[in-house]
Amino acid sequence: MKLLFYCMLYLVPACIFVYMAGMVLSRNRTSAKHITCSLLFVFTSMWFFGVFISVLIYPKFFNEISLYWVNGSITISGILSLHLWFMNANLYSKKNGKYLTLLFIPGIAMLLTLPIDSWMLKEGTAEMSYIPGPGLYLLWLVDFSYIAIIFFIMTIEVKKKNQAAKLWFKGILFYFLWTIITLTAAILLQNTVMYFFYFLIPHGTFFWAFAIFRSMSRYDYLSSYETRYHILFERSPLGILIMDEEGIVLEASPQIAMYLGVNKQELINESIVSFLGGIDKQAFYMEFNKIFTEKTKVENFELSFINKNKERKTLLIDSDYIIVEGKTLQFVMIKDITEAKTKEERVRYLAYHDLLTGLSNRAAFEKRINELLMEEETFYLLLLDLNKLKQINDTYGHQAGDHAIQKIAMILQEVAGNSHHAARLGGDEFVMLVSGEEVESILSNFQKKLETPFVLPHQQKIQLSASVGVSC
């Protein structure tokens, strides 16, 4: 029955602290804060284990276990607590912050002096008695000094409205009061039947342990990989996509769903190819499979497609590979450049097209004729002037003149088709580059279409004519 009582009193709390240490470390194994907090819980559990062993085999080795195991664990926990709060308050990064490590020297020095006879325990102390020497009182003073420094730092952090610090402040305050009361009672009553207060000292650690875990759940203190990953995934201005070797979507950020014009739930566990309209799906899948097999990183790849909302989208894609639970997955970052591409195409269009007619302009004509000259192939140049444009402007207005120019341009575009090049050089002057022996048929077709009277918006009819010159 006595053994069960000791197990409940010390062994269960020790196991709880070991469990908490594992939980903290699993949240982020590379973070100095997580590692320090995890070690803090480990050495706190050692404190409970030490007390459990000491009472279990009492009076044998009681002084040794209490001195080296229990007090050693307490001092190391104090050093780790101080180090953790220096990091929490970002004190190391401040001016002369590196000198704060000097505060650890007293604690380390006291640990090194533990084996000195008659220093920690009074000379001639029996195994069944535990009479502190000057060294042990000094060790306790150092431990309380660390708690006081932490208390002071937390007071400053609370004034800065650090929500996690408020919880820690309450926890450390209760822990400090619990330790003072139980330690004082243990010293005063050590030779009486009330000596058991000594065995209750460790339980005050649950106050600040609870404060840490409460701050983790409530204020995301010591946030996990998953929490940070989730925030990045959900709030990133870039689309983030994770796929397997079959192109099946395992995870997708909200931006991806918006790009594809679907709900996020529709994406998960579906092939990405099924959401890309207007592309050769078989060719896309073959290329994807090749890239995945060779583990090729993709950089600045542009993909243009039609999404489920029938919108044309152009995306800029970068990708790399990650290994999750032994399985290789493709991690894709996507940026929507549809608007930028539209603007770019508009600028390119304006650089080589006439605004009034939509035909190629002088720059495009010169580019094309230079290409034909470089190819050294025979072609025909047709130069056309709209007759009496000034008269049309004077009689019917400049808007009618513009309509007449647009009518000539439309006829030229129709007879040129996709095989020949038509352009407006400026004013009423047009040009056409014709390859092969189609000049006569094109001129005949042009003349035939020109015979049909041109109807103005106000139902007025104008007979248009043009002067044409041909050169081979």
C-alpha positions in Angstrom: 0.0 0.0 0.0 2.9 2.3 0.9 4.6 1.6 -2.5 1.3 2.3 -4.4 1.1 5.6 -2.5 4.6 6.6 -3.5 4.0 5.6 -7.1 1.0 7.8 -7.2 2.8 10.7 -5.4 6.0 10.7 -7.5 6.2 8.1 -10.2 3.0 9.3 -12.0 4.0 13.0 -12.0 7.5 11.9 -13.3 5.9 10.0 -16.2 3.7 13.0 -16.9 6.7 15.3 -17.2 8.4 12.8 -19.5 5.3 12.7 -21.7 5.2 16.5 -21.8 8.8 16.7 -22.7 8.2 14.4 -25.7 5.1 16.4 -26.8 7.1 19.7 -26.7 10.0 18.3 -28.7 7.8 16.7 -31.3 6.3 20.1 -32.1 9.6 21.4 -33.4 12.8 19.3 -33.1 15.2 22.0 -34.4 14.0 24.9 -32.3 16.3 25.9 -29.4 13.2 26.9 -27.3 11.5 23.6 -27.8 14.7 21.6 -27.0 15.3 23.7 -23.8 11.7 23.4 -22.7 11.8 19.6 -23.3 15.0 19.3 -21.3 13.4 21.4 -18.5 10.6 18.8 -18.3 13.0 15.9 -18.4 15.1 17.2 -15.4 11.9 18.0 -13.5 10.8 14.4 -14.0 14.3 13.4 -12.7 13.5 15.4 -9.5 10.4 13.3 -9.0 12.2 10.1 -9.8 14.9 11.0 -7.3 12.5 11.6 -4.5 10.7 8.4 -5.4 13.9 6.3 -5.2 15.0 8.1 -2.0 11.7 7.3 -0.1 11.6 3.8 -1.6 15.0 2.7 -0.2 15.0 5.0 2.8 17.3 5.4 4.8 19.9 3.8 2.5 21.7 6.3 0.3 19.1 8.9 1.3 21.7 11.8 1.7 23.5 10.9 -1.6 20.3 10.7 -3.6 18.8 13.9 -2.1 22.1 15.8 -2.6 23.3 14.7 -6.0 20.2 13.5 -7.8 17.4 15.7 -6.4 19.3 19.0 -5.8 21.3 18.5 -9.0 18.1 18.1 -11.0 16.6 21.2 -9.4 19.6 23.3 -10.2 19.9 22.2 -13.8 16.1 22.8 -14.2 16.7 26.4 -12.8 19.5 27.0 -15.3 17.3 25.7 -18.2 14.4 27.8 -17.0 16.5 30.9 -17.0 17.9 30.1 -20.4 14.4 29.6 -21.8 13.2 32.9 -20.6 16.3 34.7 -21.9 15.2 33.4 -25.3 11.6 34.1 -24.7 12.3 37.8 -24.0 14.9 38.0 -26.8 17.5 39.2 -24.3 20.4 37.4 -26.1 19.9 39.5 -29.2 20.1 42.8 -27.3 23.3 44.9 -26.7 25.7 43.0 -24.4 23.1 40.1 -24.3 25.9 37.6 -24.6 27.1 38.5 -21.1 23.8 37.1 -19.6 25.4 33.6 -19.9 27.6 34.6 -17.0 24.6 34.2 -14.7 24.8 30.4 -15.3 28.3 30.3 -13.7 27.0 30.2 -10.0 24.7 27.3 -10.7 27.4 25.3 -12.6 29.9 26.1 -9.9 27.6 24.9 -7.2 27.0 21.7 -9.1 30.8 21.1 -9.3 31.1 21.6 -5.6 28.5 19.0 -4.6 31.0 16.2 -3.8 33.0 18.4 -1.3 32.7 16.9 2.2 31.1 19.0 4.9 30.2 21.7 2.4 26.8 20.6 1.3 25.9 18.6 4.4 27.2 19.2 7.9 30.1 17.1 8.9 29.1 13.8 10.5 25.6 13.9 9.1 24.0 10.5 9.6 22.3 8.7 6.8 18.9 9.1 8.4 19.3 12.8 9.0 19.6 15.5 6.4 21.3 18.6 7.9 22.2 21.2 5.2 25.7 22.6 5.2 26.7 26.1 4.0 27.1 24.9 0.4 23.5 23.5 0.3 22.1 26.7 1.6 24.1 28.6 -1.0 22.8 26.2 -3.7 19.3 26.9 -2.7 20.0 30.6 -2.7 21.2 30.3 -6.3 18.1 28.3 -7.3 15.8 30.9 -5.7 17.9 33.7 -7.4 17.2 32.1 -10.8 13.5 32.0 -10.0 13.6 35.6 -8.9 15.3 36.6 -12.2 12.7 34.7 -14.2 10.0 36.4 -12.1 11.5 39.8 -12.9 11.8 39.1 -16.6 8.2 37.9 -16.7 7.1 41.1 -15.0 8.6 43.1 -17.8 7.0 40.9 -20.4 3.6 41.2 -18.8 3.9 45.0 -19.0 4.6 44.5 -22.7 1.2 42.7 -22.9 2.8 39.4 -23.7 -0.2 37.1 -23.2 1.8 33.9 -22.7 3.9 35.7 -20.1 0.8 36.5 -18.0 0.1 32.8 -17.7 3.7 32.0 -16.9 3.7 34.8 -14.3 0.9 33.2 -12.4 2.4 29.8 -12.7 5.8 30.8 -11.4 4.3 32.9 -8.6 2.4 29.9 -7.3 5.4 27.7 -7.8 7.6 30.2 -5.8 5.1 30.4 -3.0 4.6 26.6 -2.9 8.4 26.0 -2.7 9.0 28.6 0.0 6.2 27.2 2.2 7.1 23.5 1.8 10.8 24.0 2.0 10.5 26.2 5.2 8.2 23.6 6.7 10.5 20.8 5.8 13.5 22.5 7.5 11.6 23.5 10.6 9.9 20.1 11.0 12.6 17.8 9.8 13.0 16.1 13.2 9.2 15.7 13.8 6.4 13.6 12.4 5.6 16.4 10.0 8.9 16.0 8.1 6.9 14.8 5.0 6.7 18.4 3.8 10.1 17.8 2.2 8.5 15.2 -0.1 5.9 17.7 -1.4 8.3 20.3 -2.7 8.5 19.0 -6.3 4.7 19.2 -6.8 4.9 23.0 -7.1 6.4 22.5 -10.6 2.9 21.6 -11.9 1.9 25.2 -11.6 4.4 26.5 -14.2 4.1 23.3 -16.3 0.4 23.9 -16.5 1.1 27.5 -17.4 3.4 26.4 -20.3 0.9 24.0 -21.7 -1.9 26.5 -21.3 0.1 29.1 -23.2 0.8 26.6 -26.0 -2.8 25.8 -26.6 -4.2 29.3 -26.0 -1.6 31.6 -27.4 0.4 29.2 -29.6 3.5 29.6 -27.5 6.1 27.1 -28.7 4.1 26.7 -31.9 4.5 23.4 -33.8 5.6 22.6 -37.3 2.0 21.9 -38.1 0.7 25.2 -36.9 3.4 27.3 -38.7 2.9 25.1 -41.8 -0.9 25.6 -41.7 -0.5 29.4 -41.4 1.9 29.5 -44.3 -0.3 27.2 -46.3 -3.5 29.1 -45.7 -2.2 32.6 -45.9 0.5 32.5 -48.5 -0.1 34.8 -51.5 1.3 32.0 -53.7 -0.6 28.9 -54.5 0.9 25.8 -52.8 0.3 22.3 -54.1 1.5 18.9 -53.0 1.1 16.0 -55.4 2.3 12.4 -55.6 3.9 10.6 -58.6 0.5 10.2 -60.3 -0.3 13.9 -60.2 -2.9 13.3 -57.5 -3.5 16.3 -55.3 -2.8 15.5 -51.7 -2.9 19.1 -50.3 -3.8 22.4 -51.9 -3.9 26.0 -50.6 -7.0 28.1 -51.1 -5.2 30.1 -53.8 -5.0 26.9 -55.9 -8.7 26.3 -55.7 -9.3 29.9 -56.8 -6.9 29.5 -59.8 -8.7 26.4 -60.9 -12.2 27.7 -60.3 -13.2 24.9 -57.9 -13.8 24.2 -54.2 -10.8 23.0 -52.3 -12.6 19.8 -51.4 -13.0 19.0 -55.1 -9.3 19.0 -55.5 -8.1 16.6 -52.8 -7.3 13.1 -54.1 -8.1 14.0 -57.7 -5.7 14.3 -60.6 -4.6 17.8 -61.3 -4.9 17.2 -65.1 -8.7 16.9 -64.8 -8.9 20.6 -63.9 -6.8 21.9 -66.8 -8.9 22.6 -69.8 -7.7 23.5 -73.3 -4.4 21.5 -73.0 -3.2 18.1 -74.4 -3.8 16.1 -71.2 -1.9 13.1 -72.4 1.2 15.1 -73.3 1.0 17.0 -70.0 0.8 13.7 -68.0 3.8 12.2 -69.9 5.9 15.3 -69.2 4.8 15.4 -65.6 5.7 11.7 -65.2 9.1 12.3 -66.8 9.9 15.2 -64.5 8.8 13.4 -61.4 10.8 10.2 -62.3 14.0 12.2 -62.9 13.3 14.5 -59.9 13.8 17.5 -62.1 13.2 20.9 -60.4 10.9 23.2 -62.3 11.7 26.9 -62.4 9.6 29.7 -64.0 7.5 27.4 -66.1 4.4 29.0 -67.7 1.2 27.0 -68.0 -1.8 28.4 -69.8 -5.2 26.7 -69.5 -8.9 27.2 -69.2 -10.3 26.6 -65.7 -13.6 25.3 -64.6 -15.1 28.8 -64.7 -14.2 29.0 -68.4 -11.5 31.6 -67.6 -8.2 31.6 -69.4 -5.4 31.4 -66.7 -1.6 31.6 -67.0 0.3 30.4 -64.1 4.1 30.6 -63.2 5.2 27.3 -61.7 8.2 26.4 -59.5 8.6 23.0 -57.9 10.8 20.8 -55.8 10.6 17.5 -54.0 10.0 16.6 -50.3 10.0 13.2 -48.5 7.0 12.6 -46.2 6.9 9.4 -44.2 9.3 7.8 -46.7 7.3 8.8 -49.8 8.6 11.4 -52.3 6.1 14.1 -53.1 6.2 17.1 -55.4 6.0 20.5 -53.7 4.7 23.1 -56.2 4.5 26.9 -55.7 2.3 28.7 -58.2 1.8 32.4 -59.0 -1.1 33.7 -61.1 0.4 35.9 -63.9 -2.7 36.0 -66.0 -3.1 39.8 -65.7 0.6 40.4 -66.3 0.5 38.2 -69.4 -2.6 40.0 -70.7 -0.9 43.3 -70.3 2.3 42.0 -71.9 0.2 40.7 -74.9 -1.6 44.0 -75.1 1.7 45.9 -75.2 3.0 43.5 -77.9 -0.2 43.9 -79.9 0.0 47.7 -79.7 3.7 47.6 -80.8 2.8 45.8 -84.1 -0.8 46.7 -84.8 -2.7 49.7 -86.1 -5.3 50.9 -83.4 -7.9 52.1 -85.9 -8.0 49.1 -88.2 -6.4 46.2 -86.3 -4.1 45.5 -89.2 -0.4 45.3 -88.8 1.4 48.7 -88.6 4.5 50.0 -90.3 6.8 48.4 -87.8 5.3 45.0 -88.3 5.4 45.5 -92.1 9.1 46.4 -92.1 9.8 43.3 -89.9 7.9 41.0 -92.2 9.4 42.4 -95.4 12.9 42.1 -94.0 12.2 38.4 -93.1 11.1 37.8 -96.7 14.2 39.5 -98.1 16.4 37.4 -95.9 14.6 34.2 -97.1 15.4 35.3 -100.7 12.1 34.1 -102.0 10.0 35.9 -104.6 7.0 37.8 -103.3 4.8 40.7 -104.5 4.2 44.0 -102.8 0.9 45.7 -103.3 0.6 49.4 -102.4 -2.9 50.8 -102.0 -4.3 54.3 -101.5 -7.9 55.1 -100.6 -9.1 57.6 -103.2 -10.8 60.9 -102.1 -10.4 60.4 -98.4 -10.2 64.2 -97.9 -13.4 64.6 -99.7 -15.1 62.0 -97.6 -13.9 63.8 -94.4 -15.0 67.2 -95.6 -18.4 66.0 -96.8 -19.4 63.4 -94.2 -17.0 64.2 -91.3 -13.8 62.6 -90.0 -15.7 59.8 -88.4 -17.0 58.7 -91.8 -13.4 58.9 -93.1 -12.4 56.5 -90.2 -15.2 54.1 -91.2 -14.0 54.2 -94.8 -10.4 53.3 -93.7 -11.8 50.5 -91.5 -13.8 49.2 -94.5 -10.7 49.1 -96.7 -8.8 47.3 -94.0 -11.6 44.7 -93.5 -11.6 44.0 -97.3 -7.8 43.7 -97.3 -7.9 41.3 -94.3 -10.5 39.2 -96.0 -8.6 38.8 -99.3 -5.2 38.3 -97.5 -6.5 35.6 -95.2 -3.9 33.7 -93.2 -1.5 33.3 -96.2 -0.6 36.9 -96.9 0.4 40.0 -94.9 -1.7 43.1 -95.0 -0.7 46.4 -93.1 -1.6 50.0 -92.8 1.3 52.3 -93.3 -0.5 55.4 -92.2 -3.3 57.7 -93.3 -5.0 56.3 -96.4 -2.0 54.1 -97.4 -2.1 50.3 -97.1 0.2 47.6 -98.2 0.0 43.8 -98.8 2.8 41.2 -99.2 1.7 38.4 -101.4 3.6 35.2 -102.0 3.3 32.9 -105.0 1.2 33.6 -108.1 -2.0 34.7 -106.4 -1.6 38.4 -107.2 -4.2 38.6 -110.0 -6.9 36.6 -108.0 -6.3 38.8 -104.9 -6.6 42.0 -107.0 -9.7 40.7 -108.7 -11.3 39.7 -105.3 -10.4 43.1 -103.8 -11.9 44.9 -106.7 -15.1 42.9 -106.6 -15.6 43.5 -102.9 -14.8 47.2 -103.3 -17.7 47.5 -105.9 -20.3 47.0 -103.1 -21.2 50.5 -101.8 -20.0 51.4 -98.3 -22.9 52.2 -96.0 -22.3 54.7 -93.2 -23.9 54.4 -89.8 -26.5 57.0 -90.9 -27.5 54.8 -93.8 -25.6 57.0 -96.3 -23.9 55.1 -99.1 -20.5 55.9 -100.5 -18.8 54.2 -103.4 -15.2 53.6 -102.4 -12.2 53.3 -104.8 -8.5 52.7 -104.4 -5.4 53.1 -106.4 -3.2 50.0 -106.5 0.4 49.5 -107.5 2.1 46.1 -107.7 5.8 45.3 -107.6 7.5 41.9 -107.7 
